[in-house]
Structure formats: C-alpha cells, structure tokens
Amino acid sequence: METDISVKVLTTEDPWSSSEVQKAQLEDPAISPILERKLNSENRPSWQEIAPESPATKRYWALWDSLHLKDGVLYRKWESDDGSSCCWQLILPKSRISRSSARDS
C-alpha cells in the first residue's frame, strides 16, 4: 500500500511544556485517538477500531511505526533514506497552527 504523506515543518512562537503540548494533543480530535493508544499500549489499533475516525486520524494510524512518545508527547521520527540522519517532528495540534501557516498550504 502506497501512502502519500505531506509534512510541513512548523515552529511555535511560544515555548510550552511537555504537559501543555500533551494536553493540546489530547484535545485535538485527530491526534487524540492515536496518542491515547500510544500512551496505553504498544500495539497498533486494528483497522476496525480506526475506521470510524477522521481521515486525519487514519493518516496518523498509517504512520504508527514512525510515531513515538517523548515525555508523553507524540512525535514523528523521520530518517533519511540512507539512515545517516534523523529528526523528530512534533505532531502539532491544529489549535497551535498559526493562521498564516494554514493559509500557505
């Protein structure tokens, strides 16, 4: 199964603690089902469990193996093709995406 996944790098204007980020992720309806499962289990939910969720949640489900928790916060681990470098991308809740960034997409 081929998956087309677009990622936009965004930065926040104000620093926030891990607990604040986690709270915002848990309040985001697209992120929450994935984060809750990652917090409570290492097992990927079945398709039957995810099928009723939003398209955005399904995209995160497709990324399950590259999503990791750091301090209880959900990140995507991106690795270069040759494995020589990696970076951690914060799964940013929609509430924290600035209006100007959203208009650029």
Contacts in CASP RR format, 6 or more apart in sequence:
PFRMAT RR
TARGET T0000
AUTHOR 0000-0000-0000
METHOD contacts of the structure
MODEL  1
METDISVKVLTTEDPWSSSEVQKAQLEDPAISPILERKLNSENRPSWQEI
APESPATKRYWALWDSLHLKDGVLYRKWESDDGSSCCWQLILPKSRISRS
SARDS
3 59 0 8 1.000
3 62 0 8 1.000
5 59 0 8 1.000
5 62 0 8 1.000
5 63 0 8 1.000
7 76 0 8 1.000
7 78 0 8 1.000
7 89 0 8 1.000
8 101 0 8 1.000
8 105 0 8 1.000
9 89 0 8 1.000
10 92 0 8 1.000
10 97 0 8 1.000
10 98 0 8 1.000
10 101 0 8 1.000
12 92 0 8 1.000
12 96 0 8 1.000
13 98 0 8 1.000
16 24 0 8 1.000
18 70 0 8 1.000
18 71 0 8 1.000
18 72 0 8 1.000
18 73 0 8 1.000
21 73 0 8 1.000
21 90 0 8 1.000
21 93 0 8 1.000
22 35 0 8 1.000
22 71 0 8 1.000
22 72 0 8 1.000
22 73 0 8 1.000
24 93 0 8 1.000
24 95 0 8 1.000
24 96 0 8 1.000
25 31 0 8 1.000
25 32 0 8 1.000
25 35 0 8 1.000
25 73 0 8 1.000
25 74 0 8 1.000
25 91 0 8 1.000
25 93 0 8 1.000
26 32 0 8 1.000
26 35 0 8 1.000
26 36 0 8 1.000
27 93 0 8 1.000
27 95 0 8 1.000
28 93 0 8 1.000
28 94 0 8 1.000
28 95 0 8 1.000
29 54 0 8 1.000
29 57 0 8 1.000
30 54 0 8 1.000
30 56 0 8 1.000
30 57 0 8 1.000
30 60 0 8 1.000
30 94 0 8 1.000
31 57 0 8 1.000
31 60 0 8 1.000
31 74 0 8 1.000
31 91 0 8 1.000
31 93 0 8 1.000
33 45 0 8 1.000
33 50 0 8 1.000
33 53 0 8 1.000
33 57 0 8 1.000
34 57 0 8 1.000
34 60 0 8 1.000
34 61 0 8 1.000
34 64 0 8 1.000
34 67 0 8 1.000
34 74 0 8 1.000
35 74 0 8 1.000
35 91 0 8 1.000
37 43 0 8 1.000
37 44 0 8 1.000
37 45 0 8 1.000
38 67 0 8 1.000
38 68 0 8 1.000
38 69 0 8 1.000
38 74 0 8 1.000
39 69 0 8 1.000
39 72 0 8 1.000
44 61 0 8 1.000
44 64 0 8 1.000
44 65 0 8 1.000
45 61 0 8 1.000
50 57 0 8 1.000
50 58 0 8 1.000
50 61 0 8 1.000
53 61 0 8 1.000
60 67 0 8 1.000
60 91 0 8 1.000
63 76 0 8 1.000
66 76 0 8 1.000
66 77 0 8 1.000
66 78 0 8 1.000
67 74 0 8 1.000
67 75 0 8 1.000
67 76 0 8 1.000
67 77 0 8 1.000
67 91 0 8 1.000
68 74 0 8 1.000
68 75 0 8 1.000
68 76 0 8 1.000
68 77 0 8 1.000
68 88 0 8 1.000
69 75 0 8 1.000
70 88 0 8 1.000
73 90 0 8 1.000
74 90 0 8 1.000
74 91 0 8 1.000
75 88 0 8 1.000
75 89 0 8 1.000
75 90 0 8 1.000
75 91 0 8 1.000
76 88 0 8 1.000
76 89 0 8 1.000
76 91 0 8 1.000
77 86 0 8 1.000
77 87 0 8 1.000
77 88 0 8 1.000
77 89 0 8 1.000
78 86 0 8 1.000
78 87 0 8 1.000
78 88 0 8 1.000
78 89 0 8 1.000
79 85 0 8 1.000
79 86 0 8 1.000
80 86 0 8 1.000
END
